[in-house]
Amino acid sequence: MSLLSLEHVSVAYDNRLILEDFNLSLQKGQLLSLLGPSGCGKTTTLRLIAGFLNAEAGNFMFSGKDYTKVPVEKRNFGFVFQSYALFPHLSVFDNVAFGLRLRKLKEAEVKKRVNRMLETVSLGGFEKRLPGALSGGQRQRVAIARALVIEPDLLLFDEPLSNLDANLRVNMRVEIRRIQQELGITTVYVSHDQEECFSISDQVAVMNNGKIEQLDHPANIFKYPASEFVARFIGFGNFIAFDGRNDEGADIELSRGELKFQAAKRPGGEGNTGLLGAIRPDDLQLLGAGADTGTGMEGNALTGKVQVSTYLGRSYQYQVETELGVFTVNQEMEQPFIQGQQVTVYFPKEKLVLVQ
């Protein structure tokens, strides 16, 4: 049984539906990320769960109870805001203790729980500092400690790392995952950063226009996007529209005129009837025209001409014109191809994914 369940929920702003007949469930102890571009509905979903928004229709069930109309102050949920929302005039200790004092706990219990939580988020010894004397990562850990110290039934994150620099974001997402797993707390996490979501989540819901395009384990989404939108959003970038397919055998054979391609079947996705092939720029292979493709590289190849060559540091990026369109290829090499050079683009069948 799911701990959290949104059932046929609809939410509107200014008479415009943001979520319509929306469904989502989450098991106890899992971290679920809502991933998608701005305006896709992920923050609306989080605010609905938190109780900051009311649903026009549908139900929100939590721990077997109907929470649809339960006010925010009656939901024992912890919320970590994008802006931290710390009280600048209060010390670290008093910021973390704020929720406990609202609940009128005895001061001895407050002290014990705050100090224990500050140790959990690696802020022991920072009790007397004001937020202005802390780094961005330290302020974020204070916000996490404040959300966790009330021992919430559910922890909610709204773009918590977007105000941090790149290196600190990496460190903080490791900390968030460590704390979540250590405490075993069920968590919903919102972000537009796919790497951030994939690195910390048990499940990821990729959202688009108020709907979930794919809900799956991060590795499955990364390897096998279910739709063109998901594929583009997570960086596939190269697409071939096929005329037909033959599903006999272990592989799927795709046809486009005189060309024949093969793509591996999606695990558990035999029902996918898509005719659009997608592949990442890093998964394409580029060979000089006439070069020996080697064993296992027969077929799934197009001849083409390099239009643009760009140095990316670790690799070169090429725009290659072929009879099926222009493809982007990223490839490490000592001697790069030059503009106008004839090449062969090879599509490894295990990397060529069919999407709807």
Secondary structure, DSSP 4 states (H G I P E B T S, - for coil): --SEEEEEEEEEETTEEEEEEEEEEE-TT-EEEEE-STTSSHHHHHHHHHTSS--SEEEEEETTEE-TT--GGGS-EEEE-TT----TTS-HHHHHHHHHHHTT--HHHHHHHHHHHHHHTT-TT-TT--GGGS-HHHHHHHHHHHHHTT--SEEEEESTTTTS-HHHHHHHHHHHHHHHHHHT--EEEEES-HHHHHHH-SEEEEEETTEEEEEE-HHHHHH--SSHHHHHHTT--EEEE-SEEE--SSEEEEEETTEEEEEEPPTT-TT----EEEE-TTT-EEEETT----TT--SSEEEEEEEEEEE-SSSEEEEEEETTEEEEEEE--SS---TT-EEEEE--TTT-EEE-
